[in-house]
Amino acid sequence: MSEEFGGVWRAEGEALCFSGKAGDKLISDLSGFSDGEVGVEVFMRNNQDTNAGLLARVAQPRKGTDTFYGYEIRLECGCAKRAVGTAQK
């Protein structure tokens, strides 16, 4: 039900666990969603220079950092920053 673009992804109970490098992503193969809301809980073991993101309305994803068309909600762990942006590569 999803396509991996780098990294190792595995389900552990109700959690989705990941190991890999910057730019790795997991994209759902389900048909598109209409407008709405989403909620996630994120736990990062390493408090230094770690980030996680949620991608929305993704088209043409590829391996690598920012290699998709769509929106990104990014969480930066080391400096407690949040960012919302778009990628068009």
Backbone as JSON Lines, residues from 0, in Angstrom:
{"i":0,"aa":"M","n":[0.8,-1.19,0.0],"ca":[0.0,0.0,0.0],"c":[0.85,1.27,0.0]}
{"i":1,"aa":"S","n":[2.16,1.11,-0.15],"ca":[3.04,2.27,-0.2],"c":[4.29,1.92,-1.0]}
{"i":2,"aa":"E","n":[4.98,2.95,-1.44],"ca":[6.2,2.77,-2.21],"c":[7.36,3.44,-1.47]}
{"i":3,"aa":"E","n":[8.45,2.71,-1.32],"ca":[9.62,3.22,-0.62],"c":[10.56,3.92,-1.6]}
{"i":4,"aa":"F","n":[11.06,5.07,-1.19],"ca":[12.05,5.81,-1.96],"c":[13.27,5.98,-1.05]}
{"i":5,"aa":"G","n":[13.94,4.88,-0.77],"ca":[15.11,4.86,0.1],"c":[14.75,4.54,1.53]}
{"i":6,"aa":"G","n":[15.75,4.17,2.31],"ca":[15.55,3.86,3.73],"c":[14.98,2.49,3.96]}
{"i":7,"aa":"V","n":[14.91,2.12,5.23],"ca":[14.32,0.86,5.66],"c":[13.13,1.21,6.55]}
{"i":8,"aa":"W","n":[11.95,0.75,6.18],"ca":[10.7,1.06,6.88],"c":[10.13,-0.24,7.42]}
{"i":9,"aa":"R","n":[9.64,-0.23,8.68],"ca":[9.03,-1.44,9.23],"c":[7.96,-1.04,10.25]}
{"i":10,"aa":"A","n":[6.91,-1.84,10.31],"ca":[5.85,-1.63,11.3],"c":[6.21,-2.39,12.57]}
{"i":11,"aa":"E","n":[6.07,-1.71,13.71],"ca":[6.26,-2.33,15.02],"c":[5.05,-1.95,15.86]}
{"i":12,"aa":"G","n":[4.1,-2.87,15.98],"ca":[2.85,-2.54,16.68],"c":[2.12,-1.46,15.91]}
{"i":13,"aa":"E","n":[1.82,-0.36,16.59],"ca":[1.13,0.76,15.94],"c":[2.1,1.8,15.42]}
{"i":14,"aa":"A","n":[3.41,1.52,15.51],"ca":[4.42,2.49,15.11],"c":[5.02,2.13,13.75]}
{"i":15,"aa":"L","n":[5.42,3.15,13.01],"ca":[6.18,2.97,11.78],"c":[7.6,3.42,12.08]}
{"i":16,"aa":"C","n":[8.55,2.5,11.98],"ca":[9.95,2.79,12.31],"c":[10.76,2.92,11.03]}
{"i":17,"aa":"F","n":[11.79,3.76,11.09],"ca":[12.58,4.09,9.9],"c":[14.05,4.21,10.26]}
{"i":18,"aa":"S","n":[14.89,3.76,9.37],"ca":[16.32,4.07,9.43],"c":[16.77,4.35,8.01]}
{"i":19,"aa":"G","n":[17.61,5.36,7.85],"ca":[18.06,5.74,6.52],"c":[18.77,7.07,6.55]}
{"i":20,"aa":"K","n":[18.65,7.78,5.43],"ca":[19.37,9.05,5.33],"c":[18.42,10.14,4.83]}
{"i":21,"aa":"A","n":[18.92,11.37,4.82],"ca":[18.11,12.51,4.37],"c":[17.56,12.26,2.97]}
{"i":22,"aa":"G","n":[16.31,12.6,2.77],"ca":[15.69,12.46,1.46],"c":[14.93,11.16,1.27]}
{"i":23,"aa":"D","n":[15.13,10.17,2.15],"ca":[14.37,8.92,2.04],"c":[12.92,9.2,2.39]}
{"i":24,"aa":"K","n":[11.99,8.51,1.72],"ca":[10.58,8.76,1.96],"c":[9.74,7.52,1.67]}
{"i":25,"aa":"L","n":[8.57,7.48,2.26],"ca":[7.58,6.43,2.04],"c":[6.31,7.12,1.58]}
{"i":26,"aa":"I","n":[5.81,6.75,0.4],"ca":[4.65,7.42,-0.2],"c":[3.51,6.41,-0.33]}
{"i":27,"aa":"S","n":[2.34,6.79,0.14],"ca":[1.16,5.92,0.07],"c":[0.74,5.7,-1.39]}
{"i":28,"aa":"D","n":[0.3,4.48,-1.69],"ca":[-0.24,4.17,-3.02],"c":[-1.76,4.33,-3.08]}
{"i":29,"aa":"L","n":[-2.38,4.71,-1.97],"ca":[-3.83,4.86,-1.95],"c":[-4.24,6.03,-2.83]}
{"i":30,"aa":"S","n":[-5.46,5.98,-3.32],"ca":[-5.93,7.08,-4.17],"c":[-5.95,8.38,-3.38]}
{"i":31,"aa":"G","n":[-6.0,9.49,-4.09],"ca":[-5.92,10.81,-3.47],"c":[-6.99,11.06,-2.43]}
{"i":32,"aa":"F","n":[-6.67,11.93,-1.51],"ca":[-7.6,12.33,-0.46],"c":[-8.15,13.71,-0.79]}
{"i":33,"aa":"S","n":[-9.33,14.0,-0.28],"ca":[-9.85,15.36,-0.42],"c":[-9.23,16.22,0.68]}
{"i":34,"aa":"D","n":[-9.58,17.48,0.72],"ca":[-9.08,18.36,1.77],"c":[-9.5,17.82,3.13]}
{"i":35,"aa":"G","n":[-8.66,18.02,4.13],"ca":[-8.99,17.54,5.46],"c":[-7.87,17.82,6.44]}
{"i":36,"aa":"E","n":[-7.81,17.03,7.5],"ca":[-6.82,17.19,8.55],"c":[-6.07,15.88,8.73]}
{"i":37,"aa":"V","n":[-4.87,16.0,9.25],"ca":[-4.07,14.82,9.57],"c":[-3.36,15.08,10.89]}
{"i":38,"aa":"G","n":[-3.14,14.03,11.65],"ca":[-2.4,14.16,12.91],"c":[-1.38,13.04,13.02]}
{"i":39,"aa":"V","n":[-0.22,13.35,13.52],"ca":[0.83,12.35,13.71],"c":[1.54,12.6,15.04]}
{"i":40,"aa":"E","n":[2.1,11.56,15.59],"ca":[3.0,11.67,16.74],"c":[4.37,11.23,16.26]}
{"i":41,"aa":"V","n":[5.4,12.02,16.56],"ca":[6.75,11.74,16.08],"c":[7.68,11.61,17.28]}
{"i":42,"aa":"F","n":[8.46,10.53,17.32],"ca":[9.49,10.34,18.33],"c":[10.82,10.2,17.62]}
{"i":43,"aa":"M","n":[11.8,11.02,18.0],"ca":[13.13,10.96,17.4],"c":[14.13,10.6,18.5]}
{"i":44,"aa":"R","n":[14.82,9.49,18.32],"ca":[15.8,9.04,19.31],"c":[16.97,10.0,19.43]}
{"i":45,"aa":"N","n":[17.44,10.48,18.31],"ca":[18.62,11.34,18.26],"c":[18.17,12.79,18.29]}
{"i":46,"aa":"N","n":[18.58,13.54,19.29],"ca":[18.16,14.94,19.42],"c":[19.04,15.91,18.65]}
{"i":47,"aa":"Q","n":[19.9,15.44,17.77],"ca":[20.82,16.32,17.06],"c":[20.62,16.21,15.56]}
{"i":48,"aa":"D","n":[20.43,17.35,14.93],"ca":[20.37,17.42,13.46],"c":[19.46,16.36,12.84]}
{"i":49,"aa":"T","n":[18.33,16.12,13.45],"ca":[17.38,15.13,12.94],"c":[16.13,15.87,12.51]}
{"i":50,"aa":"N","n":[15.55,15.44,11.39],"ca":[14.27,16.01,11.02],"c":[13.35,14.91,10.51]}
{"i":51,"aa":"A","n":[12.08,15.21,10.52],"ca":[11.05,14.31,9.99],"c":[10.04,15.18,9.29]}
{"i":52,"aa":"G","n":[9.32,14.6,8.37],"ca":[8.34,15.41,7.65],"c":[7.14,14.6,7.24]}
{"i":53,"aa":"L","n":[6.1,15.31,6.93],"ca":[4.88,14.74,6.4],"c":[4.67,15.4,5.04]}
{"i":54,"aa":"L","n":[4.55,14.59,4.01],"ca":[4.36,15.11,2.65],"c":[2.89,14.98,2.27]}
{"i":55,"aa":"A","n":[2.38,15.96,1.53],"ca":[0.99,15.95,1.1],"c":[0.89,16.31,-0.38]}
{"i":56,"aa":"R","n":[-0.11,15.75,-1.03],"ca":[-0.37,16.02,-2.45],"c":[0.9,15.82,-3.29]}
{"i":57,"aa":"V","n":[1.5,14.67,-3.11],"ca":[2.78,14.36,-3.75],"c":[2.56,13.83,-5.17]}
{"i":58,"aa":"A","n":[3.37,14.32,-6.08],"ca":[3.39,13.83,-7.46],"c":[4.85,13.62,-7.87]}
{"i":59,"aa":"Q","n":[5.09,12.66,-8.7],"ca":[6.41,12.36,-9.26],"c":[7.52,12.24,-8.21]}
{"i":60,"aa":"P","n":[7.31,11.43,-7.16],"ca":[8.38,11.27,-6.16],"c":[9.54,10.45,-6.72]}
{"i":61,"aa":"R","n":[10.74,10.8,-6.26],"ca":[11.95,10.06,-6.64],"c":[12.85,9.98,-5.41]}
{"i":62,"aa":"K","n":[13.88,9.17,-5.46],"ca":[14.85,9.11,-4.37],"c":[15.59,10.43,-4.28]}
{"i":63,"aa":"G","n":[15.92,10.85,-3.05],"ca":[16.69,12.07,-2.84],"c":[15.91,13.14,-2.11]}
{"i":64,"aa":"T","n":[16.62,14.13,-1.64],"ca":[16.03,15.23,-0.88],"c":[15.23,16.16,-1.79]}
{"i":65,"aa":"D","n":[14.01,16.48,-1.38],"ca":[13.12,17.39,-2.11],"c":[12.88,16.98,-3.55]}
{"i":66,"aa":"T","n":[12.85,15.69,-3.82],"ca":[12.65,15.21,-5.19],"c":[11.21,14.74,-5.37]}
{"i":67,"aa":"F","n":[10.3,15.69,-5.34],"ca":[8.88,15.44,-5.55],"c":[8.2,16.79,-5.78]}
{"i":68,"aa":"Y","n":[7.0,16.74,-6.31],"ca":[6.15,17.92,-6.37],"c":[5.12,17.77,-5.26]}
{"i":69,"aa":"G","n":[4.94,18.79,-4.43],"ca":[3.94,18.71,-3.37],"c":[4.28,19.61,-2.2]}
{"i":70,"aa":"Y","n":[3.67,19.31,-1.07],"ca":[3.85,20.1,0.15],"c":[4.57,19.27,1.2]}
{"i":71,"aa":"E","n":[5.34,19.95,2.04],"ca":[6.08,19.29,3.1],"c":[5.86,20.04,4.42]}
{"i":72,"aa":"I","n":[5.53,19.29,5.47],"ca":[5.5,19.82,6.82],"c":[6.69,19.17,7.52]}
{"i":73,"aa":"R","n":[7.68,19.98,7.91],"ca":[8.95,19.44,8.42],"c":[9.15,19.81,9.88]}
{"i":74,"aa":"L","n":[9.64,18.85,10.66],"ca":[9.98,19.05,12.07],"c":[11.48,18.91,12.23]}
{"i":75,"aa":"E","n":[12.11,19.92,12.8],"ca":[13.56,19.92,13.05],"c":[13.78,19.65,14.53]}
{"i":76,"aa":"C","n":[14.41,18.56,14.87],"ca":[14.55,18.14,16.26],"c":[15.55,18.97,17.05]}
{"i":77,"aa":"G","n":[16.75,19.15,16.56],"ca":[17.81,19.79,17.32],"c":[17.53,21.22,17.73]}
{"i":78,"aa":"C","n":[16.73,21.95,16.95],"ca":[16.49,23.36,17.26],"c":[15.0,23.66,17.45]}
{"i":79,"aa":"A","n":[14.18,22.62,17.59],"ca":[12.75,22.76,17.86],"c":[12.05,23.67,16.84]}
{"i":80,"aa":"K","n":[12.4,23.58,15.56],"ca":[11.77,24.39,14.52],"c":[10.72,23.57,13.78]}
{"i":81,"aa":"R","n":[9.75,24.27,13.23],"ca":[8.75,23.68,12.35],"c":[8.74,24.5,11.07]}
{"i":82,"aa":"A","n":[8.49,23.85,9.95],"ca":[8.46,24.58,8.69],"c":[7.43,23.94,7.77]}
{"i":83,"aa":"V","n":[6.81,24.77,6.97],"ca":[5.89,24.31,5.93],"c":[6.39,24.87,4.62]}
{"i":84,"aa":"G","n":[6.46,24.03,3.59],"ca":[6.96,24.51,2.31],"c":[6.51,23.63,1.17]}
{"i":85,"aa":"T","n":[6.97,23.94,-0.01],"ca":[6.67,23.15,-1.19],"c":[7.98,22.7,-1.82]}
{"i":86,"aa":"A","n":[7.89,21.6,-2.55],"ca":[9.04,21.14,-3.33],"c":[8.57,20.97,-4.76]}
{"i":87,"aa":"Q","n":[9.38,21.39,-5.7],"ca":[9.04,21.27,-7.11],"c":[10.27,20.88,-7.89]}
{"i":88,"aa":"K","n":[10.72,19.65,-7.7],"ca":[11.9,19.17,-8.4],"c":[11.59,17.87,-9.07]}
